[in-house]
Structure formats: C-alpha cells, structure tokens
Amino acid sequence: MGIPRPVLLTTAVSAVAGALLLAPLPATAAPGRDTQRPHPVRESGGPDTTAAALQKTTGTTDTAGTPTPPALRKDGGYPRRTVLDAPPENPADKSIKLGLAPYHSLAPRLNALQKLSDRVSVEVAGRSAAGHELYLVTVTAPESSRESREQERMRELIEDSPAAAAKDRRIKSSYKTPVFINNNIHGNEWEGTDAALKLIEELAKAKDGRTAGLLAKNRIYLNVT
C-alpha cells in the first residue's frame, strides 16, 4: 500500500461540493494542531464563550465552579463547538450588493450550523492582518478522545515513518483522510464562502449512507473565508 498524497482544494465552488460527495480523495495529514492547547479555540483566536453561553441554560458547573456545558468537548474529540461572537454589522461590505454572505453574518450562521448537527465543529484558527477572526470548520463523524488520539498516532506515523505506515493495517482500514478546502482566498472572492456554507449545511443534514460513509472515513476542513 502506498502512502496517499495530501489534498488541497482552493476557492470552493458548487462543482467542488458535488465532486467531494461523489468520491473521497486521499491525503496524508490533517492540518497541524497543537494538542497542548485547550480546545476549541486555536492559536490567537478570540475567547471561547461556549461555556458562559450554555451555562445560562444548563446551570452546570464543575468542582471549581467553571461551567461545563455538555456541548463543549475539551478532551480532543469531535465535535469541538465554539459560540462565536458576532462582529458589528458592516453595511459597506461589498458582498451584500451581490446577495452573498457578508463577513458579519458568518459567526451567527456557523453557530446555527453547530447546533444543527454533531458532525460540525467550529474553531477560531487565528486572525487576519486586519484582526478578523478566521473560522476553521471541521465536518466529520463524531470521535471520542481515544479515537482522535489514534488518528493523531496514525498521522504521525505516516509523516515520520512512511514505510512502516504502509504496512499498518489499522491505517489502511481506519485512517480518516483529511481534505482541506480554502475559500475566499482574496477579499473579493465571496462566492467561495457561500459555497462553503452550503456544503457544510448539506453534509450536516444529509441522512444517506454515502454521506455517512464519507464522514466516517474523512475529516473535511474548511477555511470559510
């Protein structure tokens, strides 16, 4: 068995969504993640407000008095949900004239998509040069912390010892291919963001066996904008 090559899909369009649902693509490694950092916020992202928001409805706290809502995973598994803070509305956003999603609409829509399905995770991956939060969406079948650690072990083996990885039956049967879709790379390529949102919703809501199989064998990462 050969080691599959990484997949990089850029500026998602409707055709990408259809092709992705038809055939999972091979890849070697998921986007790097620092397992020592607390989830779900990554790197220099904004504050994680999930606990505070859900505390209002659940009233659950741990022994230290910290809210521990059931929707928030801190064990490294999936889903990893973040309640995103919506930025102020910007009526000058040029995407509005085209009937497309402006930046200030993304956080509320991604919050709703996380509630729609346990396949959808949203994390703040960093910030743009102008200080805007960058949203990383992961769509995959739910994973326990143990399953996520096993995925990480297999990824590291593929990277560090490809010859050994090629003989690893566990990798052949259970490794989740990472597929990365980079949308709206330049500031005026708004259609890619709308295509990403549509794809996320379709994968979150789909009930067919093909989609279930796709997400059982793949992690689909989307840089929404």
Disulfide bonds with the S-S distance in Angstrom:
none
